[in-house]
Amino acid sequence: MAQLSLNNICKDYGNGCLAVNQANLEVHDGEFVVLVGPSGCGKSTLLNMIAGLEDITSGTLKINNRVVNTLPSKDRDIAMVFQNYALYPHMTVYKNMAFSLSLRKVQKAEIDRRVQDAARILDIRHLLERLPRELSGGQRQRVAIGRAIVRQPSIFLFDEPLSNLDAKLRVQMRVEIRDLHHRLGVTAIYVTHDQTEAMTMGDRIVVMKDGVIQQMDRPMEIYNNPANRFVAGFIGSPAMNFFEGMLVHTDRGWAFHQSEGIHLALPDAYKDFAQHTGPVPLTLGLRPEMIGCSQAWQQRDAPRLHGKIRVVEPLGAETYLYCETGQAHWIARVEQGSWTVGQEVALPVLIDRLHFFDGRTQVSLPLHRHSGLSAQMGIYA
């Protein structure tokens, strides 16, 4: 068990390459924290600094209130699971799992007990005498996790451990890793570029971009209340639709207007927000699942998004509609139906799920501070 504290952590490679910039993070005892972001955002570099595989340029890294900036990796009481498994090809599964304990001169009886316990937890006891080349990708990943378990570390570090697996196996393994964490109760930090893994696995998510932490919070809090346009677009699948325009006042009330063709009438609940904001450049964000969903059809005053279907992607229980309105393109995730290419649609939008971002800074504008949305919808209270 361990607590982890990062205070203004930086990694500067020189020549203007600042991989991690002023990272601040508190990881609680037994917490599962996911670092997520696109390639090159600094998440793996940050993980390597925690592991002691990268030097820290500046800032303070503490494990259990002990500064470990210069402490060797082997003395940090951590175990790391890598993307490429990193198994010794000439050793059996048993010897791969036992190797680090042998180096530490642990007694053979204790080594055997730990290896057998880990193999039982991971359901790989029948594989202990096999070589890595005789294993599937999922089995190799279990062995890599087992090798970490036997060390009984205070912190587990995972560096994109599922990226080499096929889609079905990734789903299975992320469930198993989460279940394993619940059983062991150990502190874990998990790096991925897959926002689905982040949403389904993390107690908290840390979203990074260009070496800077953009937002850290519980998964659904980030989904419902993204701090800025980048976070909003990165978290969620399909990605959030964005339209750049401004709020205008018409004879029928306030509306969001975009020169490329989008004109979305806003309910009275947005009156205070619109009056406070005024006709300034804004970015409107709409998640595909909030367009044409069953709840939106039930709202009488729901604004409607008009357009024409360009592509239909049926996925069984749901369908993706790729639509266009003038020069603007957007996606809706709707239920099954007789949707056809070229069809004109007017899909309702959930009024309590509109997101507005400052047109200049792209920072999220909190609607509830300037409107009756809190009382009328209950979502922002």
C-alpha positions as CSV (number, residue, x, y, z in Angstrom):
1,M,0.0,0.0,0.0
2,A,1.3,3.4,-0.8
3,Q,0.5,7.1,-1.4
4,L,2.1,8.9,-4.3
5,S,2.7,12.7,-4.6
6,L,3.9,14.6,-7.6
7,N,4.7,18.3,-7.0
8,N,5.6,20.5,-10.0
9,I,7.3,17.6,-11.8
10,C,9.1,18.5,-15.1
11,K,11.0,16.6,-17.7
12,D,13.1,18.8,-20.0
13,Y,15.1,17.0,-22.7
14,G,16.6,20.3,-23.9
15,N,16.3,21.9,-27.4
16,G,12.8,23.1,-26.5
17,C,11.5,19.6,-25.7
18,L,9.6,19.9,-22.5
19,A,7.9,16.4,-22.2
20,V,6.3,17.0,-18.8
21,N,5.5,20.5,-17.6
22,Q,4.6,21.3,-13.9
23,A,2.7,18.0,-13.2
24,N,0.9,17.9,-9.9
25,L,-0.9,14.8,-8.8
26,E,-1.9,13.1,-5.5
27,V,-2.6,9.3,-5.8
28,H,-4.3,7.9,-2.7
29,D,-3.6,4.6,-1.0
30,G,-5.2,1.8,-3.0
31,E,-6.4,4.1,-5.8
32,F,-6.4,3.1,-9.5
33,V,-5.4,6.2,-11.5
34,V,-5.3,6.3,-15.3
35,L,-3.1,8.6,-17.3
36,V,-4.6,9.2,-20.7
37,G,-3.9,11.3,-23.7
38,P,-2.7,11.1,-27.3
39,S,0.7,9.9,-28.4
40,G,3.5,12.3,-27.3
41,C,1.5,13.9,-24.5
42,G,4.0,12.9,-21.8
43,K,2.0,10.2,-20.0
44,S,4.6,7.4,-20.5
45,T,7.4,9.8,-19.6
46,L,5.6,10.7,-16.4
47,L,5.2,7.0,-15.6
48,N,8.9,6.3,-16.2
49,M,9.8,9.1,-13.8
50,I,7.7,7.5,-11.2
51,A,9.3,4.2,-11.9
52,G,12.8,5.7,-11.7
53,L,13.5,4.9,-15.4
54,E,13.7,8.6,-16.3
55,D,15.5,11.4,-14.3
56,I,13.4,14.2,-13.0
57,T,14.5,17.6,-14.2
58,S,12.7,19.5,-11.5
59,G,10.0,19.1,-8.9
60,T,9.4,16.6,-6.1
61,L,8.3,13.0,-6.2
62,K,7.2,11.3,-3.0
63,I,6.2,7.8,-2.1
64,N,4.6,7.5,1.3
65,N,5.9,11.0,2.1
66,R,9.5,10.0,1.3
67,V,11.3,12.0,-1.5
68,V,12.5,9.5,-4.1
69,N,13.7,11.7,-6.9
70,T,17.2,10.1,-6.9
71,L,16.3,6.7,-5.4
72,P,17.1,3.8,-7.7
73,S,14.2,2.0,-9.3
74,K,14.9,-1.2,-7.5
75,D,14.5,0.6,-4.1
76,R,11.1,2.3,-4.8
77,D,9.0,-0.8,-4.0
78,I,7.2,-0.7,-7.4
79,A,6.5,-3.2,-10.1
80,M,5.9,-2.3,-13.7
81,V,4.0,-4.1,-16.5
82,F,5.2,-3.2,-19.9
83,Q,3.5,-3.0,-23.3
84,N,5.7,-5.6,-24.9
85,Y,5.5,-8.1,-21.9
86,A,9.3,-8.1,-21.6
87,L,9.5,-11.9,-20.8
88,Y,12.7,-13.8,-21.0
89,P,12.2,-16.1,-24.0
90,H,14.5,-18.9,-22.7
91,M,12.8,-19.2,-19.4
92,T,9.6,-21.0,-18.5
93,V,6.6,-19.1,-17.1
94,Y,7.5,-20.2,-13.6
95,K,11.1,-19.0,-13.9
96,N,10.0,-15.7,-15.5
97,M,7.7,-15.0,-12.5
98,A,10.3,-16.2,-10.0
99,F,13.3,-14.4,-11.5
100,S,13.2,-11.1,-9.6
101,L,12.7,-12.9,-6.3
102,S,15.7,-15.1,-7.0
103,L,17.8,-12.0,-7.6
104,R,16.7,-10.8,-4.2
105,K,17.8,-14.1,-2.5
106,V,14.2,-14.9,-1.4
107,Q,14.0,-18.5,-0.1
108,K,12.8,-21.1,-2.6
109,A,9.8,-22.1,-0.5
110,E,8.6,-18.5,-0.4
111,I,9.3,-18.0,-4.1
112,D,7.2,-21.1,-4.9
113,R,4.4,-20.0,-2.6
114,R,4.2,-16.5,-4.3
115,V,4.4,-17.9,-7.8
116,Q,1.7,-20.5,-7.2
117,D,-0.5,-17.9,-5.5
118,A,-0.1,-15.5,-8.4
119,A,-0.7,-18.3,-11.0
120,R,-3.9,-19.3,-9.2
121,I,-5.2,-15.7,-9.1
122,L,-4.5,-15.3,-12.8
123,D,-5.6,-18.8,-13.8
124,I,-2.2,-19.7,-15.4
125,R,-1.1,-22.6,-13.2
126,H,-1.4,-25.0,-16.2
127,L,1.1,-22.7,-18.1
128,L,3.9,-22.6,-15.6
129,E,6.2,-25.0,-17.5
130,R,5.7,-23.4,-20.9
131,L,8.0,-21.0,-22.7
132,P,6.7,-17.5,-23.8
133,R,6.7,-18.5,-27.5
134,E,4.1,-21.2,-26.6
135,L,1.6,-18.6,-25.2
136,S,-1.0,-16.4,-26.7
137,G,-0.9,-12.7,-26.3
138,G,-3.4,-12.7,-23.4
139,Q,-1.5,-15.5,-21.7
140,R,1.8,-13.6,-22.0
141,Q,0.2,-10.5,-20.5
142,R,-1.1,-12.5,-17.6
143,V,2.5,-13.8,-17.0
144,A,3.8,-10.2,-17.1
145,I,1.2,-9.2,-14.5
146,G,2.0,-12.3,-12.4
147,R,5.7,-11.4,-12.4
148,A,4.7,-8.0,-10.9
149,I,2.3,-9.6,-8.4
150,V,4.9,-11.9,-6.9
151,R,7.0,-9.0,-5.9
152,Q,4.2,-7.8,-3.7
153,P,4.9,-4.1,-4.5
154,S,3.3,-1.1,-2.9
155,I,2.6,0.4,-6.3
156,F,1.7,-1.2,-9.7
157,L,2.6,0.7,-12.9
158,F,1.0,-0.3,-16.2
159,D,2.4,1.1,-19.4
160,E,-0.2,0.5,-22.1
161,P,-0.3,-3.2,-21.3
162,L,-3.2,-4.1,-23.6
163,S,-2.3,-2.2,-26.8
164,N,-0.8,-5.4,-28.4
165,L,-4.0,-7.4,-27.9
166,D,-7.0,-7.8,-30.3
167,A,-10.2,-5.9,-29.5
168,K,-12.0,-8.8,-27.8
169,L,-9.1,-9.8,-25.6
170,R,-8.5,-6.1,-24.6
171,V,-12.1,-6.0,-23.2
172,Q,-11.5,-9.3,-21.3
173,M,-8.1,-8.2,-19.9
174,R,-9.2,-4.8,-18.7
175,V,-12.0,-6.5,-16.8
176,E,-9.5,-8.9,-15.3
177,I,-7.0,-6.2,-14.3
178,R,-9.8,-4.1,-12.6
179,D,-11.0,-7.2,-10.8
180,L,-7.4,-8.0,-9.8
181,H,-7.0,-4.5,-8.4
182,H,-10.1,-4.8,-6.3
183,R,-8.9,-8.1,-4.8
184,L,-5.3,-6.9,-4.1
185,G,-6.2,-3.4,-3.1
186,V,-2.8,-2.1,-4.2
187,T,-2.2,1.4,-5.5
188,A,-2.0,1.4,-9.3
189,I,-1.1,3.9,-12.1
190,Y,-2.2,2.9,-15.6
191,V,-1.1,4.6,-18.8
192,T,-3.2,4.3,-22.0
193,H,-4.1,6.3,-25.1
194,D,-7.5,4.5,-25.2
195,Q,-10.2,6.7,-23.6
196,T,-12.5,3.6,-23.3
197,E,-9.9,1.9,-21.1
198,A,-9.6,5.1,-19.1
199,M,-13.3,5.5,-18.5
200,T,-13.9,1.9,-17.6
201,M,-10.9,1.2,-15.4
202,G,-9.9,4.3,-13.5
203,D,-11.1,5.6,-10.1
204,R,-9.8,8.9,-11.4
205,I,-8.6,9.9,-14.8
206,V,-5.7,12.3,-15.6
207,V,-6.0,13.8,-19.1
208,M,-2.8,15.1,-20.6
209,K,-1.8,17.1,-23.6
210,D,1.6,18.4,-24.6
211,G,3.1,17.5,-21.3
212,V,0.4,19.4,-19.3
213,I,-2.3,17.9,-17.1
214,Q,-5.6,19.3,-18.5
215,Q,-8.0,17.8,-16.0
216,M,-8.1,15.1,-13.3
217,D,-11.3,13.8,-11.8
218,R,-13.7,10.8,-11.7
219,P,-14.5,9.4,-15.1
220,M,-18.1,10.6,-15.3
221,E,-17.3,14.0,-13.9
222,I,-14.8,14.5,-16.8
223,Y,-17.4,13.2,-19.3
224,N,-20.2,15.4,-18.0
225,N,-18.1,18.5,-17.2
226,P,-14.9,18.7,-19.3
227,A,-12.6,21.5,-18.4
228,N,-11.9,22.5,-22.0
229,R,-12.5,21.6,-25.7
230,F,-9.5,19.2,-25.8
231,V,-10.8,17.1,-22.9
232,A,-14.3,17.2,-24.3
233,G,-13.1,15.9,-27.6
234,F,-10.8,13.3,-26.3
235,I,-13.2,11.7,-23.8
236,G,-16.2,10.0,-25.4
237,S,-16.7,7.8,-28.4
238,P,-17.6,8.8,-31.1
239,A,-15.9,12.2,-30.3
240,M,-17.9,15.2,-29.4
241,N,-19.2,17.4,-32.3
242,F,-17.9,21.0,-32.3
243,F,-19.5,24.0,-34.0
244,E,-17.9,27.5,-33.9
245,G,-20.4,30.3,-33.9
246,M,-22.2,32.7,-31.5
247,L,-25.4,33.2,-29.6
248,V,-27.9,35.4,-31.4
249,H,-31.3,36.8,-30.4
250,T,-34.2,36.2,-32.8
251,D,-37.9,36.9,-32.7
252,R,-38.4,33.4,-31.2
253,G,-35.7,33.8,-28.6
254,W,-32.0,32.9,-28.3
255,A,-30.3,30.5,-30.7
256,F,-26.8,29.3,-31.5
257,H,-25.9,30.3,-35.0
258,Q,-23.0,29.1,-37.2
259,S,-22.3,30.6,-40.6
260,E,-21.7,27.2,-42.2
261,G,-25.3,26.2,-41.7
262,I,-26.0,25.2,-38.1
263,H,-28.9,27.1,-36.4
264,L,-30.0,25.6,-33.1
265,A,-32.9,27.3,-31.2
266,L,-32.3,27.3,-27.5
267,P,-35.0,26.8,-24.8
268,D,-35.8,29.5,-22.3
269,A,-33.6,27.8,-19.8
270,Y,-30.6,29.2,-21.6
271,K,-31.9,32.8,-21.5
272,D,-29.8,34.0,-18.5
273,F,-26.7,32.3,-19.9
274,A,-27.2,33.8,-23.3
275,Q,-27.8,37.3,-22.0
276,H,-24.7,37.2,-19.8
277,T,-22.5,35.7,-22.6
278,G,-23.7,38.0,-25.4
279,P,-22.8,37.7,-29.1
280,V,-19.2,36.6,-28.7
281,P,-17.4,33.8,-30.5
282,L,-18.2,30.5,-28.9
283,T,-17.8,26.8,-29.6
284,L,-20.8,24.6,-29.1
285,G,-20.1,21.0,-28.2
286,L,-22.6,18.2,-28.7
287,R,-22.0,14.6,-27.9
288,P,-23.3,12.2,-30.6
289,E,-25.2,10.1,-28.0
290,M,-27.2,13.2,-27.0
291,I,-28.5,13.8,-30.5
292,G,-31.7,11.8,-31.4
293,C,-31.6,9.7,-28.2
294,S,-34.8,8.5,-26.6
295,Q,-34.7,11.1,-23.8
296,A,-34.4,13.9,-26.3
297,W,-37.4,12.7,-28.2
298,Q,-39.4,12.9,-25.0
299,Q,-38.5,16.6,-24.3
300,R,-41.1,18.8,-26.0
301,D,-38.9,21.9,-26.0
302,A,-35.7,20.1,-27.1
303,P,-33.8,22.1,-29.8
304,R,-33.4,20.3,-33.1
305,L,-30.4,19.7,-35.3
306,H,-31.4,19.7,-39.0
307,G,-29.3,18.0,-41.6
308,K,-28.9,15.3,-44.2
309,I,-27.5,11.8,-43.7
310,R,-24.2,11.1,-45.6
311,V,-23.3,7.7,-44.1
312,V,-25.2,5.2,-42.0
313,E,-23.2,2.8,-39.8
314,P,-25.5,0.1,-38.2
315,L,-23.9,-1.4,-35.1
316,G,-26.7,-3.7,-33.9
317,A,-28.5,-2.0,-31.0
318,E,-27.4,1.5,-32.1
319,T,-26.6,3.3,-35.3
320,Y,-24.1,6.0,-36.2
321,L,-25.4,8.7,-38.5
322,Y,-22.8,10.9,-40.2
323,C,-24.7,14.0,-41.2
324,E,-24.1,17.4,-42.9
325,T,-25.8,20.7,-42.4
326,G,-24.5,23.1,-45.1
327,Q,-20.7,22.9,-44.7
328,A,-20.8,21.5,-41.2
329,H,-20.4,17.8,-40.5
330,W,-21.6,16.0,-37.4
331,I,-22.3,12.6,-35.9
332,A,-25.4,11.2,-34.1
333,R,-25.5,8.0,-32.2
334,V,-29.2,6.8,-32.4
335,E,-31.2,3.7,-31.8
336,Q,-32.1,1.2,-34.6
337,G,-34.3,2.6,-37.3
338,S,-34.9,2.8,-41.0
339,W,-32.2,5.4,-41.6
340,T,-31.1,6.0,-45.2
341,V,-28.4,7.9,-47.0
342,G,-29.7,11.2,-48.3
343,Q,-32.5,11.3,-45.7
344,E,-33.3,14.8,-44.3
345,V,-33.5,14.6,-40.5
346,A,-34.4,16.9,-37.6
347,L,-33.0,15.2,-34.5
348,P,-33.8,16.6,-31.0
349,V,-30.9,17.4,-28.7
350,L,-30.9,16.9,-25.0
351,I,-31.1,20.4,-23.6
352,D,-29.2,19.6,-20.4
353,R,-26.2,18.3,-22.3
354,L,-25.1,21.3,-24.4
355,H,-21.5,22.3,-23.8
356,F,-20.2,25.8,-24.6
357,F,-16.5,26.8,-24.8
358,D,-14.9,30.2,-24.9
359,G,-14.1,30.9,-28.6
360,R,-10.7,32.3,-27.7
361,T,-9.4,30.1,-24.9
362,Q,-11.6,27.0,-25.5
363,V,-12.2,26.8,-21.8
364,S,-15.5,25.3,-20.8
365,L,-18.2,27.9,-19.8
366,P,-20.2,26.7,-16.8
367,L,-23.8,27.2,-17.8
368,H,-25.3,26.9,-14.3
369,R,-23.6,30.0,-13.0
370,H,-25.7,32.3,-15.2
371,S,-29.0,30.5,-15.8
372,G,-31.9,28.5,-14.4
373,L,-30.5,25.3,-15.8
374,S,-29.5,24.0,-12.3
375,A,-33.1,24.1,-11.1
376,Q,-34.8,23.1,-14.3
377,M,-32.6,20.2,-15.2
378,G,-30.9,19.1,-12.0
379,I,-27.8,18.1,-13.9
380,Y,-25.4,20.9,-13.0
381,A,-26.5,21.4,-9.4
